[in-house]
Amino acid sequence: MILVSTDYIAGKELEMLGIAKGSTIQTRNLGKDIGQGFKALVGGELKSYNEMMNSARALSTKRMVVEAEELGADAVVNVRYATSSVMQSAAEVMVYGTAVKFVNE
């Protein structure tokens, strides 16, 4: 499955199939949340939150790819990510794009 942030794939004619999307909501556990709170006081990278967001993006992307495959897609173009805070220390990650099939392949 090809994923691109552009609205085209060089050398390919595309047939639009529809929107493919994936999302997840993830949170850190209380122990790690307290540790990250202390880290916020002194400054620096919040590694466990980075790990959480990387995991959430990967899971959301996987779900989008599954949805695109169910549509019969060869690729997803115009891939975009969005995040929002659901509650303290919980975030939603959504990824979406246009599922496309290659014409004349």
Secondary structure by P-SEA (a helix, b strand, c coil): cccccccccccbbbbbcccccccbbbbbcaaaaaaaaaaaaacccaaaaaaaaaaaaaaaaaaaaaaaaaaccccccbbbbbbbbccccbbbbbbbbbbbbbccc
